[in-house]
Amino acid sequence: MADSLTPAQQATGKARFIRMTPRKMRLVIDVIRGKSVKDAEDLLKFIPKAASLPVTKVLKQAKNNATHNFSMLEDNLMVKSIFVDEGPTLKRIIPRARGRGDSLFKRTSHITIILEELADKPARRKAAK
C-alpha cells in the first residue's frame, strides 16, 4: 500500500491572499521553476523585485515541510512546479474630477510550490552518459 502513495515524494508550500498582483509574482516564479532549492534560494536573494520576499518564504516553508514531515534530503530537493493563482480582488473607488469615480482593483495572489526529491545526482549522470 505504501508503493501506491506517491505524495510522500513531494512536499508542498502554500501562501494565500498575498496583496500583490499575480502578474508581478509570475515574473519572479518563472525564474526559479525547475531549479534545485539551493539555486532557487540564491536567485531569489538577488532578484530586485518585491515579489521575491513572499516567494522566498513559501519556498522555505515547502523545504521545511519536505525535510521535517517526509524526511527528504535538502540537497536533493528540486522545484517540480510552482504557480500563482489569482485570489479575490478588492474593489475600491478613487474620486475624480466633476464628482466622478474611477475603479481601483487591489488584486491578491495564492502561491503554491511543489518540491520533489531527486535520486542521487551522480547516479543520474552516469545513466545519462
C-alpha positions in Angstrom: 0.0 0.0 0.0 2.9 2.3 0.6 4.0 2.0 -3.0 0.8 3.4 -4.3 1.2 6.6 -2.3 3.3 8.9 -4.4 2.8 12.2 -2.4 5.4 11.0 0.0 8.0 12.0 -2.6 6.5 15.5 -2.9 6.2 18.3 -0.4 4.1 21.5 -0.9 4.1 25.0 0.5 1.3 27.5 0.1 0.6 31.1 0.8 -2.8 32.6 0.2 -4.3 36.1 0.0 -0.9 37.9 -0.7 -1.5 41.5 -1.5 0.4 41.6 -4.8 -0.8 41.0 -8.3 -0.3 37.6 -9.8 1.3 39.2 -12.9 4.1 40.6 -10.8 4.6 37.3 -9.0 4.8 35.3 -12.2 7.9 37.4 -13.2 9.7 36.0 -10.2 8.5 32.4 -10.1 9.3 31.8 -13.8 13.0 32.3 -12.9 13.1 29.5 -10.3 10.9 26.9 -11.9 12.7 23.6 -12.4 15.8 24.7 -10.4 17.2 23.0 -7.3 16.1 24.5 -4.0 19.6 25.9 -3.2 19.8 27.5 -6.6 16.3 29.0 -6.2 17.1 30.4 -2.8 20.3 32.0 -4.2 18.5 33.5 -7.2 15.7 34.9 -5.0 18.2 36.8 -2.8 19.3 38.8 -5.8 16.1 39.4 -7.8 15.3 43.1 -7.3 11.5 42.6 -7.1 9.2 42.9 -4.2 7.6 39.6 -5.0 10.8 37.7 -4.2 10.2 38.1 -0.5 6.9 36.1 -0.3 8.1 33.6 -2.8 11.2 33.0 -0.6 9.0 32.5 2.4 6.9 29.9 0.6 9.9 28.1 -0.7 11.4 28.0 2.8 8.1 26.6 4.1 8.0 23.9 1.4 11.6 23.0 2.1 10.9 22.7 5.8 7.8 20.5 5.1 9.9 18.2 3.0 12.8 17.8 5.5 10.6 17.6 8.6 7.5 15.8 7.5 8.8 13.5 4.8 12.5 13.1 5.8 13.8 14.2 2.4 17.3 15.3 1.9 17.7 19.1 1.4 20.4 18.7 -1.2 18.2 16.5 -3.5 15.2 18.8 -3.5 14.0 20.4 -6.7 11.2 22.8 -7.6 8.9 20.5 -9.5 6.2 23.0 -10.1 5.4 26.5 -8.9 2.4 28.5 -9.8 0.4 31.6 -8.8 -3.3 31.8 -8.9 -5.5 34.9 -8.6 -7.1 35.5 -5.3 -10.1 37.7 -4.5 -9.9 41.2 -5.8 -10.7 44.2 -3.5 -12.7 46.8 -5.4 -12.2 50.4 -4.4 -13.2 53.8 -5.8 -10.9 56.7 -6.4 -12.5 60.2 -6.5 -12.0 62.1 -9.8 -12.9 65.5 -11.1 -16.5 66.6 -11.5 -17.8 64.2 -8.9 -16.9 61.1 -10.8 -15.2 58.0 -9.5 -12.8 55.5 -11.1 -12.4 51.9 -10.2 -9.3 50.6 -8.4 -8.7 46.9 -8.2 -6.4 45.6 -5.5 -5.5 42.1 -6.6 -4.3 39.3 -4.4 -2.4 36.1 -5.1 -2.2 32.5 -4.0 1.3 30.9 -4.3 1.8 27.1 -4.5 5.2 25.4 -4.6 5.7 21.6 -5.0 9.1 20.2 -4.3 10.3 16.8 -5.4 13.2 14.7 -4.2 15.6 13.5 -6.9 17.6 10.4 -6.8 21.4 10.7 -6.2 22.8 13.1 -8.7 26.0 11.1 -9.6 23.8 8.0 -10.5 21.7 10.1 -12.8 24.7 11.5 -14.6 26.2 8.0 -15.2 22.9 6.8 -16.6 22.7 9.7 -19.0 26.1 9.1 -20.5 
